[in-house]
Structures are given as C-alpha cells and as structure tokens.
Amino acid sequence: MNEKRCENNMSDILIVDDERDIRELIGDILEDEGYGTRLAGSSDECMSAIAASAPALLILDIWLKDSQMDGIDILKAVKRDHPEIPVVIISGHGNIEIAVAAIKQGAYDFIEKPFNIDQLLVVIRRGMETSRLRRENQQLKRRETEPAQMLGDSAAFRALVSQLDKVTKSNGRVMLSGPAGSGKELAARYIHANSQRAEAPFVSVSCASIEPDRMEEVLFGRETDERGVEPGLLEEANGGVIYFDEVADMPPGTQSKILRVLVDQTFLRVGGSEKVEVDLRVISSTSRDLEAEIAADKFRRELYHRLNVVPIEVPSLEERREDIPGLAAHFIEMLNRTQGLPLRRMSTEAAALLQTMNWPGNVRQLRNMIERVLILGDAGGEIKAGELPSETEAPAEEGRVVLAGSVATMPLREAREAFEREYLLTQINRFGGNISRTAEFVGMERSALHRKLKSLGVVTGTKGTRGTSDEEEHQEVG
C-alpha cells in the first residue's frame, strides 16, 4: 500500500484497484489537485487502511483480482461501519445493473473505465464536499449532545447523581422515570458522557413526536432502488447510546421489532433483505406508569423487562426546592451566553419566591420562566420578586397581600391560623422538610416551631408536609 502526502483525513482519499497503473494514475491526478491519497491493491490492504484511519472518501474498483472480498462486499462493510464515508465505484466491466447494485448498497456515485479525467474530478469534488458536510453535521450533533451541567445540592439530587454514577461504567439498560420536564434526558446524557462510550454517538428518539407510520423507517432506515440505502437512527447510534424518550408512546408494532433488536442486536432496514448488526446501549425514559400501560395492553411486558434492567427515578423540582436558586442563576448565565439576554442577578426575595411556587412543569418550566423574565424585564439590575409571574396572572403590587377567597371570609383568628399554616407549609417545603433551616429562616426557635406546627396540625414527612394528625411531627426530610 502506498501513501502520498496524506497529512490528515480531511483531504484523505483511499484508492483501491487491483491494477497498479490505474490506482497510481488516479493518485497522481488527485495529488496534482492537492488531495492526499493512499493506495491499496487488494481487499485486505483496503480494510487494513480503513482500520488504521478512516478516509474522507473511498474510490473502489468493483472487481479485485485474488482478493477475498470484491468491491460490493467492501462497500457493504464500509457503509455498515463508516456510513459517513462517500464511496465512488469504478469498473472496467460496468453496466447499468452493477451501477444500480452499487447505488442500492450506498455508493455515492459510479464511474466506468476508461474514465474521463474531468468527469472523475467533478465526482471527486462533489464527493469530498459531501464528506465535509457529513463531518460538520456529526460535529454539530456531538455539540448538541454534550450534556448540560447537572446542578444541585439537595438530598434528592445527590441521591440521583449517586445512582447515575453507579451505572455509567456498565452497559446495562436504564429506565428513567419521573414527571415531564424533570430532566430525564439530561440524566441520560450524563450517563453517556461519563461512560466508556462517551466519544460515540448519543442519539435521541422522541417516541411521542414521530408519526407512528414513519417510526420504523426513522429507526431502522430503508432501502429503495431510487435512493439506495438510507440509514436510520439505530445505525447512527451504532457503538453509542440510543435514547428512547417517552418510550410508552412507541407504536405496538415497533415495540415488537425493538424487542427483537435488543435480543439479537440486528435488524432489517425497511425494504432491505440483509441484516444490519449494531452495538448499542439503550436508555429509556417515561413519565407514565408503564405497569398500568401493560395492564391496558398498550405496552409489551417483555419489552418493559428488557428495558427496565436498572430503574432510576428522577425527582420533580418540588422535591428539590433547595436547588431552585442555583438552577435559576445557571439559566440566566446560559441564556446570556447563548441568546444574548441580560446577565442579571436574582434578588434574595425573588429566589425565595421561586422556591415557594408550584412547578408542575418542573425544571423546564423554571427555565422558560427565567427566559420570559429576561426578555420582558429590565436590561440590568437585580431581578425583583415583583417581576416574577404568579401562578395565575400578574403578581400583586409590592407590599400588598392578596387574600384567597376562603380566607377573606373567615374571622380574624381562623384566617390567621390558615395563613400561618400555609406560610409554614410553604417554608418547610422550600427547605426540603428541614425543620432547623426553616426555624432559622422564619425567626423561631426550633422547639417553638415544633409547638406551632403541632398546634396547627401540620405534619412533616419524607415527601413534604401535610396538615393532619401530629404523628411524625419531629421527623425531618433529609
């Protein structure tokens, strides 16, 4: 095998032909055009060259004398292992059937010997441009799949990270459960980024957004005479991670085929006849009760057991209220960096108010709220509590307390008790159930706070507070 001024694979072209004069002629022509080339005279030399360093483009003779593999065999192997490499087929025995067969197997173009030099250069330039665009697309995808920073110091968040760290070094399948917007995809990306597959692709499949009748083509790819081989998401993820977001929305027919992929690590493209082998780690997520979906015959039990090897629950934002100020500050910095929105600081009062609000949309809702405030608010200065939208409409005027309808109709003593109950419940939830921190914030002794909670019938529990009997009144959320 010969090498000619091949400094990097950005302009690296591998020329494979069993006729030495032909491969050297093509090499000289391309060298004069400024390309780096490598030459191979057999299938073994070709595969060794690709294994050593994948080229930007492959020029491949269809007939290789005294070789174990012909051009079509090599083409199939290259498109399986390196689908991003454009392959230009050349043949002295070319006919339309060979051209169709090559294109169907994924060849970029077909040139018949004896070739016209100008035609060859046109095809090579187009092929190299395609190669450049594919590399750039892969780099963009890599950037998109870089994990966002996981932030938090609450007990619930630390427990989550501890579980994630335990599964990063394995290839075990993980099922992430939790409410919408809680950060399940972020958790999946964290697993991938800290695993041995971190340099391989992370491909996300939105099971809810793909039309059911297109799901199989999107996942498995397809083969047609007109367009040849079009790889699907499973092939794109080969060697890395495939992430099924909201897996409960996967169509029943596709569930059966994915189950087979998990068993065999092979599949057929739509319209194809040859099995495609893949090496995948599978991570799934759901915000639904999959056991209920199974009972309703909407999800296959066998698939559930295959996917649910390591179940991990992602906590809601309300279970990690202590993390809200830090997350808000992170989103402010991120939106300033990515969108040029004002870099503002959250006031202490605004941060405290965020911790008392309801968050049905979880972390996603918090991010959206921060973006809204930065867009509509002042360009500078602290973000004040009055700038934060309430859970219904606009916030009350500063210094003014708006009474709920039921409280407004109560006698003063009952209204005061109702307010104290709600206020203390809110503060306890804000501090994750920690009585000591709550007492410090509200300005009470810890023992006095316990007595007040008991008098109001407020109970602290492991998931927050409730107003019933005084059982577990001394239990704190850790």
Stockholm file with secondary structure:
# STOCKHOLM 1.0

chainA/1-478         MNEKRCENNMSDILIVDDERDIRELIGDILEDEGYGTRLAGSSDECMSAIAASAPALLILDIWLKDSQMDGIDILKAVKRDHPEIPVVIISGHGNIEIAVAAIKQGAYDFIEKPFNIDQLLVVIRRGMETSRLRRENQQLKRRETEPAQMLGDSAAFRALVSQLDKVTKSNGRVMLSGPAGSGKELAARYIHANSQRAEAPFVSVSCASIEPDRMEEVLFGRETDERGVEPGLLEEANGGVIYFDEVADMPPGTQSKILRVLVDQTFLRVGGSEKVEVDLRVISSTSRDLEAEIAADKFRRELYHRLNVVPIEVPSLEERREDIPGLAAHFIEMLNRTQGLPLRRMSTEAAALLQTMNWPGNVRQLRNMIERVLILGDAGGEIKAGELPSETEAPAEEGRVVLAGSVATMPLREAREAFEREYLLTQINRFGGNISRTAEFVGMERSALHRKLKSLGVVTGTKGTRGTSDEEEHQEVG
#=GR chainA/1-478 SS CEEESCCCTTSEEEEECSCHHHHHHHHHHHHHTTCEEEEESSHHHHHHHHHHCCCSEEEEESCCTTCSSCHHHHHHHHHHHCTTSCEEEEETTCCHHHHHHHHHTTCSEEEESSCCHHHHHHHHHHHHHHHHHHHHHHHHHHHHTSCCCCCCCSHHHHHHHHHHHHHTTSCCCEEEECCTTSSHHHHHHHHHHTSTTTTSCEEEEETTTSCGGGHHHHHHCEEETTTEEECCHHHHTTTSEEEEETGGGSCHHHHHHHHHHHHHSEEECBTCCSEEECCCEEEEEESSCHHHHHHTTSSCHHHHHHHCSEEEECCCGGGGGGGHHHHHHHHHHHHHHHHCCCCCCBCHHHHHHHHHSCCTTHHHHHHHHHHHHHHHSCSSSCBCGGGSCCSSSSCCCTTCCCCCHHHHTSCHHHHHHHHHHHHHHHHHHHTTTCHHHHHHHHTCCHHHHHHHHHHHTCEEETTEEESSCSTTTTCCCC
#=GC SS_cons         CEEESCCCTTSEEEEECSCHHHHHHHHHHHHHTTCEEEEESSHHHHHHHHHHCCCSEEEEESCCTTCSSCHHHHHHHHHHHCTTSCEEEEETTCCHHHHHHHHHTTCSEEEESSCCHHHHHHHHHHHHHHHHHHHHHHHHHHHHTSCCCCCCCSHHHHHHHHHHHHHTTSCCCEEEECCTTSSHHHHHHHHHHTSTTTTSCEEEEETTTSCGGGHHHHHHCEEETTTEEECCHHHHTTTSEEEEETGGGSCHHHHHHHHHHHHHSEEECBTCCSEEECCCEEEEEESSCHHHHHHTTSSCHHHHHHHCSEEEECCCGGGGGGGHHHHHHHHHHHHHHHHCCCCCCBCHHHHHHHHHSCCTTHHHHHHHHHHHHHHHSCSSSCBCGGGSCCSSSSCCCTTCCCCCHHHHTSCHHHHHHHHHHHHHHHHHHHTTTCHHHHHHHHTCCHHHHHHHHHHHTCEEETTEEESSCSTTTTCCCC
//
